[in-house]
Amino acid sequence: MRLLIRIFSLLPLSVLHAISDVILYPLVYYVAGYRKKVVRRNLGRSFPDKSQRELREMEQKFYHRFSDTLVEIVYGYRASAEEMRERVVFENVHLIDDLALRTRGVIVWMGHVGNWEWIAELNRHFADPAMVQYNVYRQLKNPQSDKMIIELRGKRGGECVEKNQLLRKLVALRRSPHPYVLGMLSDQKPSKRSSYVWTQFLQQETAFLDGSEVLAKKFGLSAVYAHITSPKRGYYHVRFELITDNAQAMPPEWMTKRYAQLLEQNISAQPELWLWTHNRWKWGRTDLEG
């Protein structure tokens, strides 16, 4: 698999997008029907006012974008820093730079929107070259797949930290003089052993992991949201919005609920960019708390 990724990453992105159109999208959507029932159910519940025709159009747009994301991740394996500066434009990076001066640690909260793998390019845009970016991730069950993902993300810069090691890493960072950023994808479905917060999200009562809020309060971190859009194919725009620069003063659950609001606004702007294949609402309140 790693050899195939290296070979395909040598192709121009226009060719990979053509492969996405002609081969990958039909294979994923029409032949395999990859998680189509989940996607259809998620879209229907999230946009109850849409007609069946509109929902099918949204569904097909999502699968096109999903196929594009897969080939773009491969392409990113060898893309130069100069090219990525054109393909991923960051707005308000100075907000992170300013917050890091005051609180030293900043959580960048985001969702599985657009090409979330390319957002790791952020580490090349900090004003302070000593600032370190830690990309928090969940270890995959397959060791080879896990190694491949770490290698791909490593190409974008920063350091990968497995979520179960994050607390230890933050304790160690208390002794470091350097500012740091944590990239947190927090829109996954909580497990029954997780700590979570209930809120309304996309027309449904939804449980959100609250680990980012807990860590922000414990370690005095600032928090921003990364609003991701795609102005055209293969290009992304990331705008940073302040959540809080004083986490410890915020009421319980406020930060997590604010994140959910910002994520919903982000998804509503371009619904096809979110990862609808995730069985986000598999468990309701009775399943998690019963």
MIKOL-335992 format. One record per residue (C-alpha): x negated, y, z. Coordinates in nm, 2 decimals. Layout:
BEGIN
<site><X>X</X><Y>Y</Y><Z>Z</Z></site>
...
This chain:
BEGIN
<site><X>0.00</X><Y>0.00</Y><Z>0.00</Z></site>
<site><X>-0.28</X><Y>0.25</Y><Z>0.09</Z></site>
<site><X>-0.45</X><Y>0.17</Y><Z>-0.24</Z></site>
<site><X>-0.12</X><Y>0.24</Y><Z>-0.43</Z></site>
<site><X>-0.08</X><Y>0.57</Y><Z>-0.25</Z></site>
<site><X>-0.43</X><Y>0.68</Y><Z>-0.34</Z></site>
<site><X>-0.37</X><Y>0.59</Y><Z>-0.70</Z></site>
<site><X>-0.03</X><Y>0.76</Y><Z>-0.73</Z></site>
<site><X>-0.16</X><Y>1.07</Y><Z>-0.55</Z></site>
<site><X>-0.39</X><Y>1.14</Y><Z>-0.85</Z></site>
<site><X>-0.09</X><Y>1.20</Y><Z>-1.07</Z></site>
<site><X>0.04</X><Y>1.56</Y><Z>-1.12</Z></site>
<site><X>0.34</X><Y>1.64</Y><Z>-0.91</Z></site>
<site><X>0.55</X><Y>1.70</Y><Z>-1.22</Z></site>
<site><X>0.48</X><Y>1.33</Y><Z>-1.32</Z></site>
<site><X>0.57</X><Y>1.21</Y><Z>-0.97</Z></site>
<site><X>0.89</X><Y>1.41</Y><Z>-0.98</Z></site>
<site><X>0.97</X><Y>1.25</Y><Z>-1.31</Z></site>
<site><X>0.92</X><Y>0.91</Y><Z>-1.15</Z></site>
<site><X>1.15</X><Y>1.02</Y><Z>-0.87</Z></site>
<site><X>1.42</X><Y>1.11</Y><Z>-1.13</Z></site>
<site><X>1.39</X><Y>0.81</Y><Z>-1.36</Z></site>
<site><X>1.29</X><Y>0.53</Y><Z>-1.13</Z></site>
<site><X>1.30</X><Y>0.60</Y><Z>-0.76</Z></site>
<site><X>1.64</X><Y>0.78</Y><Z>-0.73</Z></site>
<site><X>1.83</X><Y>0.53</Y><Z>-0.94</Z></site>
<site><X>1.66</X><Y>0.24</Y><Z>-0.75</Z></site>
<site><X>1.73</X><Y>0.39</Y><Z>-0.40</Z></site>
<site><X>2.08</X><Y>0.52</Y><Z>-0.47</Z></site>
<site><X>2.24</X><Y>0.29</Y><Z>-0.73</Z></site>
<site><X>2.05</X><Y>-0.04</Y><Z>-0.70</Z></site>
<site><X>1.96</X><Y>-0.07</Y><Z>-0.33</Z></site>
<site><X>2.22</X><Y>0.17</Y><Z>-0.20</Z></site>
<site><X>1.98</X><Y>0.25</Y><Z>0.08</Z></site>
<site><X>2.19</X><Y>0.33</Y><Z>0.39</Z></site>
<site><X>2.46</X><Y>0.47</Y><Z>0.17</Z></site>
<site><X>2.74</X><Y>0.38</Y><Z>0.42</Z></site>
<site><X>2.55</X><Y>0.57</Y><Z>0.69</Z></site>
<site><X>2.50</X><Y>0.87</Y><Z>0.47</Z></site>
<site><X>2.86</X><Y>0.87</Y><Z>0.35</Z></site>
<site><X>2.99</X><Y>0.85</Y><Z>0.71</Z></site>
<site><X>2.76</X><Y>1.12</Y><Z>0.84</Z></site>
<site><X>2.85</X><Y>1.36</Y><Z>0.56</Z></site>
<site><X>3.22</X><Y>1.30</Y><Z>0.59</Z></site>
<site><X>3.22</X><Y>1.36</Y><Z>0.97</Z></site>
<site><X>2.99</X><Y>1.66</Y><Z>0.94</Z></site>
<site><X>3.19</X><Y>1.83</Y><Z>0.66</Z></site>
<site><X>3.55</X><Y>1.73</Y><Z>0.72</Z></site>
<site><X>3.68</X><Y>2.02</Y><Z>0.50</Z></site>
<site><X>3.49</X><Y>1.91</Y><Z>0.19</Z></site>
<site><X>3.67</X><Y>1.72</Y><Z>-0.08</Z></site>
<site><X>3.56</X><Y>1.37</Y><Z>-0.18</Z></site>
<site><X>3.41</X><Y>1.51</Y><Z>-0.50</Z></site>
<site><X>3.21</X><Y>1.77</Y><Z>-0.30</Z></site>
<site><X>3.09</X><Y>1.50</Y><Z>-0.06</Z></site>
<site><X>2.97</X><Y>1.28</Y><Z>-0.34</Z></site>
<site><X>2.78</X><Y>1.57</Y><Z>-0.49</Z></site>
<site><X>2.62</X><Y>1.64</Y><Z>-0.16</Z></site>
<site><X>2.54</X><Y>1.27</Y><Z>-0.12</Z></site>
<site><X>2.37</X><Y>1.25</Y><Z>-0.47</Z></site>
<site><X>2.18</X><Y>1.58</Y><Z>-0.40</Z></site>
<site><X>2.05</X><Y>1.43</Y><Z>-0.08</Z></site>
<site><X>1.93</X><Y>1.11</Y><Z>-0.25</Z></site>
<site><X>1.75</X><Y>1.32</Y><Z>-0.52</Z></site>
<site><X>1.58</X><Y>1.52</Y><Z>-0.24</Z></site>
<site><X>1.50</X><Y>1.21</Y><Z>-0.04</Z></site>
<site><X>1.33</X><Y>1.05</Y><Z>-0.35</Z></site>
<site><X>1.14</X><Y>1.37</Y><Z>-0.41</Z></site>
<site><X>1.02</X><Y>1.38</Y><Z>-0.05</Z></site>
<site><X>0.88</X><Y>1.03</Y><Z>-0.08</Z></site>
<site><X>0.67</X><Y>1.11</Y><Z>-0.39</Z></site>
<site><X>0.57</X><Y>1.45</Y><Z>-0.24</Z></site>
<site><X>0.43</X><Y>1.28</Y><Z>0.07</Z></site>
<site><X>0.22</X><Y>1.06</Y><Z>-0.16</Z></site>
<site><X>0.11</X><Y>1.37</Y><Z>-0.36</Z></site>
<site><X>0.01</X><Y>1.55</Y><Z>-0.04</Z></site>
<site><X>-0.26</X><Y>1.28</Y><Z>0.02</Z></site>
<site><X>-0.50</X><Y>1.45</Y><Z>-0.22</Z></site>
<site><X>-0.34</X><Y>1.80</Y><Z>-0.27</Z></site>
<site><X>-0.59</X><Y>2.08</Y><Z>-0.20</Z></site>
<site><X>-0.55</X><Y>2.34</Y><Z>0.08</Z></site>
<site><X>-0.53</X><Y>2.61</Y><Z>-0.19</Z></site>
<site><X>-0.24</X><Y>2.44</Y><Z>-0.37</Z></site>
<site><X>-0.05</X><Y>2.37</Y><Z>-0.04</Z></site>
<site><X>-0.07</X><Y>2.74</Y><Z>0.05</Z></site>
<site><X>0.14</X><Y>2.81</Y><Z>-0.26</Z></site>
<site><X>0.38</X><Y>2.52</Y><Z>-0.20</Z></site>
<site><X>0.44</X><Y>2.58</Y><Z>0.16</Z></site>
<site><X>0.49</X><Y>2.94</Y><Z>0.26</Z></site>
<site><X>0.51</X><Y>3.03</Y><Z>0.63</Z></site>
<site><X>0.69</X><Y>3.34</Y><Z>0.76</Z></site>
<site><X>0.63</X><Y>3.49</Y><Z>1.10</Z></site>
<site><X>0.32</X><Y>3.29</Y><Z>1.19</Z></site>
<site><X>0.22</X><Y>3.60</Y><Z>1.39</Z></site>
<site><X>0.50</X><Y>3.51</Y><Z>1.63</Z></site>
<site><X>0.32</X><Y>3.18</Y><Z>1.72</Z></site>
<site><X>-0.02</X><Y>3.37</Y><Z>1.74</Z></site>
<site><X>0.13</X><Y>3.63</Y><Z>1.98</Z></site>
<site><X>0.30</X><Y>3.37</Y><Z>2.20</Z></site>
<site><X>-0.02</X><Y>3.16</Y><Z>2.23</Z></site>
<site><X>-0.20</X><Y>3.46</Y><Z>2.37</Z></site>
<site><X>0.06</X><Y>3.49</Y><Z>2.65</Z></site>
<site><X>0.15</X><Y>3.13</Y><Z>2.73</Z></site>
<site><X>-0.14</X><Y>2.94</Y><Z>2.56</Z></site>
<site><X>0.09</X><Y>2.66</Y><Z>2.45</Z></site>
<site><X>0.37</X><Y>2.68</Y><Z>2.19</Z></site>
<site><X>0.63</X><Y>2.42</Y><Z>2.10</Z></site>
<site><X>0.73</X><Y>2.44</Y><Z>1.73</Z></site>
<site><X>1.07</X><Y>2.27</Y><Z>1.73</Z></site>
<site><X>1.20</X><Y>2.14</Y><Z>1.40</Z></site>
<site><X>1.41</X><Y>1.87</Y><Z>1.24</Z></site>
<site><X>1.38</X><Y>1.62</Y><Z>0.96</Z></site>
<site><X>1.45</X><Y>1.89</Y><Z>0.70</Z></site>
<site><X>1.29</X><Y>1.92</Y><Z>0.36</Z></site>
<site><X>0.94</X><Y>1.78</Y><Z>0.34</Z></site>
<site><X>0.86</X><Y>1.78</Y><Z>0.72</Z></site>
<site><X>0.53</X><Y>1.61</Y><Z>0.66</Z></site>
<site><X>0.39</X><Y>1.92</Y><Z>0.47</Z></site>
<site><X>0.48</X><Y>2.15</Y><Z>0.76</Z></site>
<site><X>0.16</X><Y>2.02</Y><Z>0.93</Z></site>
<site><X>-0.01</X><Y>2.27</Y><Z>0.70</Z></site>
<site><X>0.07</X><Y>2.53</Y><Z>0.96</Z></site>
<site><X>-0.26</X><Y>2.46</Y><Z>1.13</Z></site>
<site><X>-0.44</X><Y>2.63</Y><Z>0.84</Z></site>
<site><X>-0.26</X><Y>2.96</Y><Z>0.90</Z></site>
<site><X>-0.34</X><Y>3.05</Y><Z>1.27</Z></site>
<site><X>-0.52</X><Y>3.38</Y><Z>1.34</Z></site>
<site><X>-0.72</X><Y>3.21</Y><Z>1.61</Z></site>
<site><X>-0.94</X><Y>2.93</Y><Z>1.45</Z></site>
<site><X>-0.97</X><Y>2.77</Y><Z>1.80</Z></site>
<site><X>-0.60</X><Y>2.70</Y><Z>1.81</Z></site>
<site><X>-0.53</X><Y>2.33</Y><Z>1.79</Z></site>
<site><X>-0.21</X><Y>2.18</Y><Z>1.64</Z></site>
<site><X>-0.08</X><Y>1.85</Y><Z>1.78</Z></site>
<site><X>0.17</X><Y>1.66</Y><Z>1.57</Z></site>
<site><X>0.39</X><Y>1.45</Y><Z>1.81</Z></site>
<site><X>0.51</X><Y>1.13</Y><Z>1.66</Z></site>
<site><X>0.67</X><Y>0.79</Y><Z>1.75</Z></site>
<site><X>0.45</X><Y>0.49</Y><Z>1.69</Z></site>
<site><X>0.58</X><Y>0.26</Y><Z>1.42</Z></site>
<site><X>0.63</X><Y>-0.11</Y><Z>1.49</Z></site>
<site><X>0.42</X><Y>-0.22</Y><Z>1.19</Z></site>
<site><X>0.05</X><Y>-0.15</Y><Z>1.27</Z></site>
<site><X>-0.04</X><Y>-0.10</Y><Z>0.91</Z></site>
<site><X>0.24</X><Y>0.14</Y><Z>0.84</Z></site>
<site><X>0.16</X><Y>0.33</Y><Z>1.16</Z></site>
<site><X>-0.21</X><Y>0.36</Y><Z>1.05</Z></site>
<site><X>-0.10</X><Y>0.48</Y><Z>0.70</Z></site>
<site><X>0.13</X><Y>0.75</Y><Z>0.84</Z></site>
<site><X>-0.15</X><Y>0.88</Y><Z>1.07</Z></site>
<site><X>-0.39</X><Y>0.89</Y><Z>0.78</Z></site>
<site><X>-0.14</X><Y>1.08</Y><Z>0.56</Z></site>
<site><X>-0.06</X><Y>1.33</Y><Z>0.83</Z></site>
<site><X>-0.43</X><Y>1.36</Y><Z>0.91</Z></site>
<site><X>-0.48</X><Y>1.49</Y><Z>0.56</Z></site>
<site><X>-0.28</X><Y>1.80</Y><Z>0.65</Z></site>
<site><X>-0.49</X><Y>1.87</Y><Z>0.96</Z></site>
<site><X>-0.42</X><Y>1.88</Y><Z>1.33</Z></site>
<site><X>-0.42</X><Y>1.58</Y><Z>1.56</Z></site>
<site><X>-0.15</X><Y>1.31</Y><Z>1.59</Z></site>
<site><X>-0.03</X><Y>1.24</Y><Z>1.95</Z></site>
<site><X>0.20</X><Y>0.95</Y><Z>2.02</Z></site>
<site><X>0.50</X><Y>1.06</Y><Z>2.22</Z></site>
<site><X>0.42</X><Y>0.83</Y><Z>2.51</Z></site>
<site><X>0.08</X><Y>0.98</Y><Z>2.54</Z></site>
<site><X>0.20</X><Y>1.34</Y><Z>2.52</Z></site>
<site><X>0.24</X><Y>1.40</Y><Z>2.90</Z></site>
<site><X>-0.12</X><Y>1.28</Y><Z>2.96</Z></site>
<site><X>-0.24</X><Y>1.51</Y><Z>2.67</Z></site>
<site><X>-0.07</X><Y>1.82</Y><Z>2.82</Z></site>
<site><X>-0.22</X><Y>1.75</Y><Z>3.16</Z></site>
<site><X>-0.56</X><Y>1.74</Y><Z>3.00</Z></site>
<site><X>-0.49</X><Y>2.06</Y><Z>2.81</Z></site>
<site><X>-0.45</X><Y>2.25</Y><Z>3.13</Z></site>
<site><X>-0.83</X><Y>2.23</Y><Z>3.17</Z></site>
<site><X>-0.89</X><Y>2.35</Y><Z>2.81</Z></site>
<site><X>-0.94</X><Y>2.72</Y><Z>2.73</Z></site>
<site><X>-0.80</X><Y>2.68</Y><Z>2.38</Z></site>
<site><X>-0.44</X><Y>2.77</Y><Z>2.28</Z></site>
<site><X>-0.24</X><Y>2.49</Y><Z>2.12</Z></site>
<site><X>0.08</X><Y>2.42</Y><Z>1.93</Z></site>
<site><X>0.30</X><Y>2.11</Y><Z>1.96</Z></site>
<site><X>0.49</X><Y>2.01</Y><Z>1.65</Z></site>
<site><X>0.81</X><Y>1.84</Y><Z>1.77</Z></site>
<site><X>1.07</X><Y>1.66</Y><Z>1.56</Z></site>
<site><X>1.36</X><Y>1.64</Y><Z>1.81</Z></site>
<site><X>1.67</X><Y>1.54</Y><Z>1.60</Z></site>
<site><X>1.64</X><Y>1.17</Y><Z>1.65</Z></site>
<site><X>1.91</X><Y>0.96</Y><Z>1.81</Z></site>
<site><X>1.83</X><Y>0.91</Y><Z>2.19</Z></site>
<site><X>1.79</X><Y>0.57</Y><Z>2.32</Z></site>
<site><X>1.99</X><Y>0.45</Y><Z>2.63</Z></site>
<site><X>1.67</X><Y>0.50</Y><Z>2.84</Z></site>
<site><X>1.61</X><Y>0.86</Y><Z>2.72</Z></site>
<site><X>1.70</X><Y>1.18</Y><Z>2.89</Z></site>
<site><X>1.94</X><Y>1.38</Y><Z>2.67</Z></site>
<site><X>2.19</X><Y>1.67</Y><Z>2.66</Z></site>
<site><X>2.54</X><Y>1.67</Y><Z>2.51</Z></site>
<site><X>2.64</X><Y>1.95</Y><Z>2.27</Z></site>
<site><X>2.86</X><Y>2.02</Y><Z>1.97</Z></site>
<site><X>2.67</X><Y>1.97</Y><Z>1.65</Z></site>
<site><X>2.80</X><Y>1.94</Y><Z>1.29</Z></site>
<site><X>3.16</X><Y>1.90</Y><Z>1.42</Z></site>
<site><X>3.07</X><Y>1.62</Y><Z>1.66</Z></site>
<site><X>2.98</X><Y>1.57</Y><Z>2.02</Z></site>
<site><X>2.61</X><Y>1.48</Y><Z>1.99</Z></site>
<site><X>2.33</X><Y>1.38</Y><Z>2.23</Z></site>
<site><X>2.00</X><Y>1.55</Y><Z>2.19</Z></site>
<site><X>1.67</X><Y>1.45</Y><Z>2.34</Z></site>
<site><X>1.57</X><Y>1.71</Y><Z>2.60</Z></site>
<site><X>1.20</X><Y>1.61</Y><Z>2.64</Z></site>
<site><X>1.08</X><Y>1.92</Y><Z>2.46</Z></site>
<site><X>1.27</X><Y>2.14</Y><Z>2.70</Z></site>
<site><X>1.15</X><Y>1.95</Y><Z>3.01</Z></site>
<site><X>0.78</X><Y>1.98</Y><Z>2.89</Z></site>
<site><X>0.82</X><Y>2.35</Y><Z>2.81</Z></site>
<site><X>0.95</X><Y>2.42</Y><Z>3.16</Z></site>
<site><X>0.69</X><Y>2.20</Y><Z>3.33</Z></site>
<site><X>0.39</X><Y>2.35</Y><Z>3.15</Z></site>
<site><X>0.52</X><Y>2.70</Y><Z>3.09</Z></site>
<site><X>0.53</X><Y>2.67</Y><Z>2.71</Z></site>
<site><X>0.69</X><Y>2.91</Y><Z>2.46</Z></site>
<site><X>0.92</X><Y>2.76</Y><Z>2.20</Z></site>
<site><X>1.01</X><Y>2.86</Y><Z>1.84</Z></site>
<site><X>1.22</X><Y>2.70</Y><Z>1.58</Z></site>
<site><X>1.09</X><Y>2.62</Y><Z>1.23</Z></site>
<site><X>1.37</X><Y>2.70</Y><Z>0.98</Z></site>
<site><X>1.29</X><Y>2.51</Y><Z>0.66</Z></site>
<site><X>1.43</X><Y>2.58</Y><Z>0.31</Z></site>
<site><X>1.34</X><Y>2.49</Y><Z>-0.04</Z></site>
<site><X>1.35</X><Y>2.78</Y><Z>-0.29</Z></site>
<site><X>1.27</X><Y>2.54</Y><Z>-0.58</Z></site>
<site><X>1.16</X><Y>2.18</Y><Z>-0.63</Z></site>
<site><X>0.83</X><Y>2.10</Y><Z>-0.47</Z></site>
<site><X>0.82</X><Y>2.43</Y><Z>-0.28</Z></site>
<site><X>0.91</X><Y>2.51</Y><Z>0.08</Z></site>
<site><X>0.96</X><Y>2.82</Y><Z>0.30</Z></site>
<site><X>0.93</X><Y>2.80</Y><Z>0.67</Z></site>
<site><X>1.05</X><Y>3.09</Y><Z>0.89</Z></site>
<site><X>0.97</X><Y>3.08</Y><Z>1.26</Z></site>
<site><X>1.24</X><Y>3.20</Y><Z>1.51</Z></site>
<site><X>1.19</X><Y>3.26</Y><Z>1.88</Z></site>
<site><X>1.38</X><Y>3.03</Y><Z>2.11</Z></site>
<site><X>1.21</X><Y>3.16</Y><Z>2.43</Z></site>
<site><X>0.88</X><Y>3.29</Y><Z>2.56</Z></site>
<site><X>0.98</X><Y>3.21</Y><Z>2.92</Z></site>
<site><X>1.11</X><Y>2.86</Y><Z>2.94</Z></site>
<site><X>1.11</X><Y>2.84</Y><Z>3.31</Z></site>
<site><X>1.36</X><Y>3.12</Y><Z>3.34</Z></site>
<site><X>1.61</X><Y>2.96</Y><Z>3.10</Z></site>
<site><X>1.92</X><Y>2.78</Y><Z>3.25</Z></site>
<site><X>1.92</X><Y>2.40</Y><Z>3.23</Z></site>
<site><X>2.00</X><Y>2.26</Y><Z>2.89</Z></site>
<site><X>2.00</X><Y>2.61</Y><Z>2.72</Z></site>
<site><X>1.69</X><Y>2.55</Y><Z>2.52</Z></site>
<site><X>1.80</X><Y>2.21</Y><Z>2.38</Z></site>
<site><X>2.15</X><Y>2.35</Y><Z>2.29</Z></site>
<site><X>1.99</X><Y>2.65</Y><Z>2.12</Z></site>
<site><X>1.77</X><Y>2.42</Y><Z>1.92</Z></site>
<site><X>2.08</X><Y>2.23</Y><Z>1.81</Z></site>
<site><X>2.25</X><Y>2.55</Y><Z>1.70</Z></site>
<site><X>1.94</X><Y>2.66</Y><Z>1.50</Z></site>
<site><X>1.91</X><Y>2.31</Y><Z>1.34</Z></site>
<site><X>2.28</X><Y>2.32</Y><Z>1.24</Z></site>
<site><X>2.24</X><Y>2.66</Y><Z>1.08</Z></site>
<site><X>1.93</X><Y>2.52</Y><Z>0.90</Z></site>
<site><X>2.12</X><Y>2.22</Y><Z>0.77</Z></site>
<site><X>2.42</X><Y>2.42</Y><Z>0.66</Z></site>
<site><X>2.20</X><Y>2.64</Y><Z>0.44</Z></site>
<site><X>2.09</X><Y>2.34</Y><Z>0.23</Z></site>
<site><X>2.26</X><Y>2.02</Y><Z>0.35</Z></site>
<site><X>2.07</X><Y>1.80</Y><Z>0.10</Z></site>
<site><X>1.74</X><Y>1.87</Y><Z>0.28</Z></site>
<site><X>1.83</X><Y>1.69</Y><Z>0.61</Z></site>
<site><X>1.76</X><Y>1.32</Y><Z>0.66</Z></site>
<site><X>2.12</X><Y>1.19</Y><Z>0.64</Z></site>
<site><X>2.01</X><Y>0.82</Y><Z>0.63</Z></site>
<site><X>1.94</X><Y>0.84</Y><Z>1.01</Z></site>
<site><X>2.23</X><Y>0.67</Y><Z>1.20</Z></site>
<site><X>2.24</X><Y>0.99</Y><Z>1.42</Z></site>
<site><X>2.59</X><Y>0.92</Y><Z>1.57</Z></site>
<site><X>2.56</X><Y>0.54</Y><Z>1.63</Z></site>
<site><X>2.62</X><Y>0.59</Y><Z>2.00</Z></site>
<site><X>2.88</X><Y>0.81</Y><Z>2.16</Z></site>
<site><X>2.91</X><Y>0.92</Y><Z>2.52</Z></site>
<site><X>3.07</X><Y>0.59</Y><Z>2.62</Z></site>
<site><X>2.78</X><Y>0.39</Y><Z>2.46</Z></site>
<site><X>2.51</X><Y>0.59</Y><Z>2.62</Z></site>
<site><X>2.67</X><Y>0.64</Y><Z>2.96</Z></site>
<site><X>2.90</X><Y>0.34</Y><Z>2.99</Z></site>
